[in-house]
């Protein structure tokens, strides 16, 4: 009889150790997924900052050629400032979409100015802005992939058993408000003719 009780004790104890080990492994997996999401969004932030750093230089180059468009230049500057100041992710997304739109209008207007189109500084800034928009698009897609993986882990069994009680937040996917905002600014490098 003692052997049966001892054997059951080992089975129960072994089961508890296995369960505890499974919980620890799952928790660590959730932590790794959350860290990867944060890293991915940090890369988006780096590309957004790069874009924000290019805007003042672009405005200054354009200002010399488009004195009559002070209102648009001021709007670009103000929109950039609002995007930099936005703390809430959804508000930041709205402000970034507004910045993309106003930059697009500025670049379209700039394309209509022959002296500006031939300005080497302007051409370089256009190339850098186009590269930054490409990197930003990639970074956002990568971040969305990481968020989707994280959400799959936290919203499915057995991850959901640990995610909520241990305070793993629900991460949001990056989504644009409109199809027009989803397009990068229309950047043309001009004809080489």
C-alpha positions in Angstrom: 0.0 0.0 0.0 2.8 2.4 0.8 4.4 1.6 -2.5 1.2 2.6 -4.3 0.9 5.9 -2.4 4.6 6.6 -3.0 4.2 5.8 -6.7 1.2 8.1 -6.9 3.1 10.8 -5.1 5.8 10.6 -7.7 3.3 10.7 -10.6 1.5 13.7 -9.1 4.8 15.4 -8.3 6.2 14.7 -11.7 3.0 16.0 -13.3 3.3 19.2 -11.3 6.9 19.7 -12.3 6.0 19.1 -15.9 3.1 21.6 -15.7 5.4 24.2 -14.0 8.0 23.6 -16.7 5.4 24.1 -19.4 4.2 27.3 -17.8 7.7 28.7 -17.5 8.5 27.8 -21.1 5.3 29.4 -22.4 5.9 32.5 -20.3 9.4 32.9 -21.7 8.0 32.5 -25.2 5.5 35.2 -24.5 8.2 37.5 -23.2 10.4 36.9 -26.3 7.4 37.6 -28.6 6.6 40.9 -26.8 10.3 42.0 -27.0 10.4 41.3 -30.7 7.2 43.4 -31.2 8.9 46.3 -29.3 12.1 45.9 -31.4 10.1 46.0 -34.6 8.2 49.1 -33.6 11.5 50.7 -32.6 12.7 50.2 -36.2 9.6 51.9 -37.4 10.3 54.8 -35.0 13.9 55.0 -36.4 12.6 55.4 -39.9 10.0 57.9 -38.9 12.7 59.9 -37.2 14.8 59.7 -40.3 11.9 61.1 -42.3 11.3 63.8 -39.8 15.0 64.8 -40.0 14.8 65.1 -43.8 11.7 67.4 -43.8 13.4 70.6 -42.5 16.2 70.3 -45.1 13.6 69.7 -47.8 11.5 72.7 -46.7 14.6 74.9 -46.7 15.6 73.9 -50.3 12.1 74.4 -51.5 11.6 77.7 -49.7 14.4 79.2 -51.8 12.6 78.3 -55.0 8.9 78.7 -53.9 8.6 81.9 -52.0 5.0 82.2 -53.0 4.1 78.9 -51.3 4.8 79.9 -47.7 1.4 78.6 -46.5 2.2 75.1 -47.7 5.8 75.2 -46.3 4.3 76.3 -42.9 1.8 73.5 -43.1 4.6 70.9 -43.7 6.5 72.3 -40.7 3.4 72.3 -38.5 2.4 68.8 -39.5 5.9 67.5 -38.8 5.8 69.1 -35.3 2.4 67.5 -34.6 3.6 64.1 -35.7 6.7 64.4 -33.5 4.6 65.4 -30.5 2.0 62.7 -30.8 2.4 60.2 -28.1 -0.6 58.0 -28.5 0.1 55.4 -31.3 -3.3 56.0 -33.0 -2.8 59.8 -32.9 0.8 59.3 -34.2 -0.6 57.2 -37.0 -3.0 60.0 -38.0 -0.4 62.7 -37.9 2.1 60.6 -39.9 -0.7 60.1 -42.5 -1.2 63.8 -42.6 2.5 64.4 -43.0 2.7 61.9 -45.8 -0.2 63.8 -47.6 1.3 67.3 -47.2 4.7 66.1 -48.2 3.2 64.6 -51.3 1.5 67.9 -52.2 4.9 69.7 -51.6 6.7 67.3 -53.9 4.1 67.6 -56.6 4.3 71.3 -56.5 8.1 71.1 -56.5 8.1 69.0 -59.6 6.4 71.8 -61.5 9.4 74.1 -60.9 12.2 73.6 -63.4 14.8 75.4 -61.3 14.0 73.3 -58.3 13.8 70.0 -60.2 17.4 70.7 -61.4 18.7 71.6 -58.0 21.2 68.9 -56.9 20.3 69.3 -53.2 16.6 68.8 -53.9 17.3 65.8 -56.0 19.4 64.2 -53.2 16.7 65.0 -50.7 14.1 63.4 -52.9 16.1 60.2 -53.2 16.7 60.1 -49.5 13.0 60.6 -48.8 12.0 57.9 -51.3 14.5 55.5 -49.7 13.2 56.4 -46.3 9.6 55.8 -47.3 10.6 52.4 -48.7 12.4 51.5 -45.5 9.4 52.7 -43.5 7.0 50.6 -45.5 9.2 47.5 -44.9 9.6 48.3 -41.2 5.8 48.7 -40.7 5.2 45.4 -42.6 7.8 43.7 -40.4 6.3 45.1 -37.3 2.8 44.0 -38.3 4.2 40.5 -38.9 5.7 40.5 -35.4 2.4 41.8 -33.9 0.4 39.1 -35.7 2.7 36.4 -34.4 2.5 37.8 -30.9 -1.3 38.1 -31.1 -1.5 34.5 -32.3 0.5 33.4 -29.3 -1.5 35.5 -26.8 -5.0 34.9 -28.3 -4.8 31.1 -28.7 -4.7 28.2 -26.3 -2.6 27.7 -24.1 -1.0 31.2 -24.4 -4.2 33.0 -23.6 -4.2 31.3 -20.2 -1.0 33.1 -19.3 -1.2 36.3 -21.4 -4.1 38.0 -19.6 -3.3 37.0 -16.0 0.4 38.0 -16.4 -0.5 41.3 -18.1 0.7 40.8 -21.6 -0.9 43.7 -23.5 -2.9 43.4 -26.7 -0.7 44.9 -29.4 -2.3 46.7 -32.3 -1.5 46.3 -36.0 -0.4 49.3 -38.0 -3.4 50.2 -40.2 -3.9 53.3 -42.4 -7.0 55.4 -42.2 -7.4 55.7 -45.9 -6.1 54.2 -49.1 -4.7 57.6 -50.1 -2.6 57.8 -46.8 -1.3 54.3 -47.5 0.7 55.6 -50.5 4.1 57.0 -50.0 4.6 60.6 -51.2 4.8 60.6 -55.0 8.6 61.2 -55.4 9.9 61.7 -58.9 13.5 62.0 -59.6 12.9 64.0 -62.7 13.9 63.3 -66.3 17.5 62.9 -67.1 16.9 64.4 -70.6 
